[in-house]
Amino acid sequence: MSLDLVVVGLGYVGLPLAQEACRVSLTVAGLDLSAAVVDGLNNGQSHVGDLSDEDVARMLGTGFRATTDPAVIAEANTVVICVPTPLSADGGPDLGAVRSAVAAVAEHLHPGMLVILESTTYPGTTEEEVLPILEARGLRAGDDFYLAFSPERVDPGNTEFGIRNTPKVVGGVDDASTTVAAAFYGKFVETVVTARGSREAEMAKLLENTYRHINIALVNEMAQFCRELDIDLWDVIRCASTKPFGFQAFYPGPGVGGHCIPIDPNYLSYKVRAELGHPFRFVELAQEINNSMPAYVVQRVQELLNEDAKALRGAKVLLLGVTYKADIADQRQSPAEPLARQLLSRGAEVTYHDPFVPTWQPAGELLTRVADLDTALATADVVVLLQPHGQYRAIDLAGQSRRILDTRGTLTGADVVRL
Ligand SMILES: NC(=O)c1ccc[n+]([C@@H]2O[C@H](COP(=O)([O-])OP(=O)(O)OC[C@H]3O[C@@H](n4cnc5c(N)ncnc54)[C@H](O)[C@@H]3O)[C@@H](O)[C@H]2O)c1
């Protein structure tokens, strides 16, 4: 075989993986459905925030190439699948991209090949969905080829932990597959952790994300009643965080966003409901609370306007930072979107500012991105800080605004109103 690795799906997860493999001189190609993604990469352009154009140029320098042609799989010793796992229209798992990527692999599967699924999914997917498609042509996992699941733990924008120094969990559908997959990741990841099997590896990822989802919901609910009790929850968290064991700090906010936290726990609750017939109550409650946060922010904006004897209808509301996380450009599932929709539906004049988002269309309506932040801060009836991007640290947001609602607890000063 002429390629050590083919990465299927060159997005936030697949591209950094390909980069890391190129760094240790593996021969790597990437397969993606999107001609725009493939052409961009082959022309040295990165579409993923964590990689610069220079990073892509370095990858091309090692021989990396991207393609839309699935025949490239035939050349690979190892194939890693990093395609999206969104929710379907009814809120359940949509494994369409996984199934079609696996079907492409099955067509070019050859003896000795290692196939790894990295897309986040419900426990059992590798054994129940991927394995039968791969074995349909007669080759057997564990004997003729190897199959494993390894959850991706990429944290976009995190400069301390990347693929190399974040421990990698690996679980095969049999022991031979676990061993071969662990040896593959051992080439470029410092610590490889073997799971008992693929189901445990799949569940480990969902435990990590569900844990965050639930703890964020806990502080979001506490934020609402702490305000009524006149208790500063951020100060409470600061104090609790001094306990050196048994406590991890989570912080309230305007809701949860991104590709993982709002979506992955649904995969788990789907599995529990479909197979066991009962709800995963923690997840459903957390979802209800986290999804209610944009409406709670609207209520807090209304309360601030009330202090100035103003109505929300016609009020100028400026949203600062509309991505799902600070200092990255990713807007997927950002709670800023339902918040903007709710403000617009009540007649507010909504504008936004975000150094990472040149255009924004949250309700099918292109919102004005303020060009002059100083003037916009001074003229808005209420400013809502949604993401504390680094750029805002140099600006006296509270001093320049008439009224400011800080949904992240990062601003200080007598005029700052927190969530
Ligand atoms: N983004 C994150 O921070 C993150 C973190 C951990 C895990 N994950 C998981 O990793 C998986 C991938 O997420 P992502 O954020 O990289 O997605 P993404 O949307 O950034 O990239 C996926 C890429 O796959 C391509 N694609 C879709 N179907 C394909 C197919 N059949 N064949 C070839 N290419 C195909 C798309 O064109 C796209 O370029 C998801 O399961 C996600 O839940 C994401």
PDBQT file of the ligand as one rigid body, heavy atoms in Angstrom, charges set to zero:
ROOT
HETATM    1  N1  LIG A 501     -15.660  19.814  16.296  1.00  0.00    +0.000 N 
HETATM    2  C1  LIG A 501     -15.346  19.342  17.469  1.00  0.00    +0.000 C 
HETATM    3  O1  LIG A 501     -14.925  20.075  18.336  1.00  0.00    +0.000 OA
HETATM    4  C2  LIG A 501     -15.486  17.857  17.785  1.00  0.00    +0.000 A 
HETATM    5  C3  LIG A 501     -14.867  17.368  18.950  1.00  0.00    +0.000 A 
HETATM    6  C4  LIG A 501     -14.963  16.006  19.237  1.00  0.00    +0.000 A 
HETATM    7  C5  LIG A 501     -15.674  15.163  18.389  1.00  0.00    +0.000 A 
HETATM    8  N2  LIG A 501     -16.282  15.649  17.264  1.00  0.00    +0.000 N 
HETATM    9  C6  LIG A 501     -16.992  14.708  16.416  1.00  0.00    +0.000 C 
HETATM   10  O2  LIG A 501     -16.211  14.429  15.255  1.00  0.00    +0.000 OA
HETATM   11  C7  LIG A 501     -17.058  14.215  14.118  1.00  0.00    +0.000 C 
HETATM   12  C8  LIG A 501     -16.687  15.189  13.006  1.00  0.00    +0.000 C 
HETATM   13  O3  LIG A 501     -16.931  16.498  13.463  1.00  0.00    +0.000 OA
HETATM   14  P1  LIG A 501     -16.272  17.779  12.796  1.00  0.00    +0.000 P 
HETATM   15  O4  LIG A 501     -16.500  18.899  13.749  1.00  0.00    +0.000 OA
HETATM   16  O5  LIG A 501     -14.887  17.491  12.331  1.00  0.00    +0.000 OA
HETATM   17  O6  LIG A 501     -17.215  17.946  11.501  1.00  0.00    +0.000 OA
HETATM   18  P2  LIG A 501     -17.012  18.938  10.266  1.00  0.00    +0.000 P 
HETATM   19  O7  LIG A 501     -18.353  19.259   9.769  1.00  0.00    +0.000 OA
HETATM   20  O8  LIG A 501     -16.069  20.039  10.643  1.00  0.00    +0.000 OA
HETATM   21  O9  LIG A 501     -16.225  18.063   9.173  1.00  0.00    +0.000 OA
HETATM   22  C9  LIG A 501     -16.753  16.905   8.626  1.00  0.00    +0.000 C 
HETATM   23  C10 LIG A 501     -16.269  16.784   7.182  1.00  0.00    +0.000 C 
HETATM   24  O10 LIG A 501     -16.739  15.531   6.686  1.00  0.00    +0.000 OA
HETATM   25  C11 LIG A 501     -17.124  15.700   5.334  1.00  0.00    +0.000 C 
HETATM   26  N3  LIG A 501     -18.036  14.603   4.996  1.00  0.00    +0.000 N 
HETATM   27  C12 LIG A 501     -19.340  14.445   5.318  1.00  0.00    +0.000 A 
HETATM   28  N4  LIG A 501     -19.789  13.260   4.865  1.00  0.00    +0.000 NA
HETATM   29  C13 LIG A 501     -18.760  12.644   4.252  1.00  0.00    +0.000 A 
HETATM   30  C14 LIG A 501     -18.602  11.410   3.582  1.00  0.00    +0.000 A 
HETATM   31  N5  LIG A 501     -19.593  10.538   3.502  1.00  0.00    +0.000 N 
HETATM   32  N6  LIG A 501     -17.386  11.123   3.029  1.00  0.00    +0.000 NA
HETATM   33  C15 LIG A 501     -16.361  12.003   3.114  1.00  0.00    +0.000 A 
HETATM   34  N7  LIG A 501     -16.459  13.194   3.758  1.00  0.00    +0.000 NA
HETATM   35  C16 LIG A 501     -17.630  13.511   4.310  1.00  0.00    +0.000 A 
HETATM   36  C17 LIG A 501     -17.742  17.078   5.284  1.00  0.00    +0.000 C 
HETATM   37  O11 LIG A 501     -17.735  17.605   3.977  1.00  0.00    +0.000 OA
HETATM   38  C18 LIG A 501     -16.831  17.854   6.253  1.00  0.00    +0.000 C 
HETATM   39  O12 LIG A 501     -15.755  18.485   5.559  1.00  0.00    +0.000 OA
HETATM   40  C19 LIG A 501     -18.489  14.373  14.629  1.00  0.00    +0.000 C 
HETATM   41  O13 LIG A 501     -18.982  13.111  14.964  1.00  0.00    +0.000 OA
HETATM   42  C20 LIG A 501     -18.307  15.206  15.889  1.00  0.00    +0.000 C 
HETATM   43  O14 LIG A 501     -19.351  14.979  16.816  1.00  0.00    +0.000 OA
HETATM   44  C21 LIG A 501     -16.189  16.995  16.938  1.00  0.00    +0.000 A 
ENDROOT
TORSDOF 0
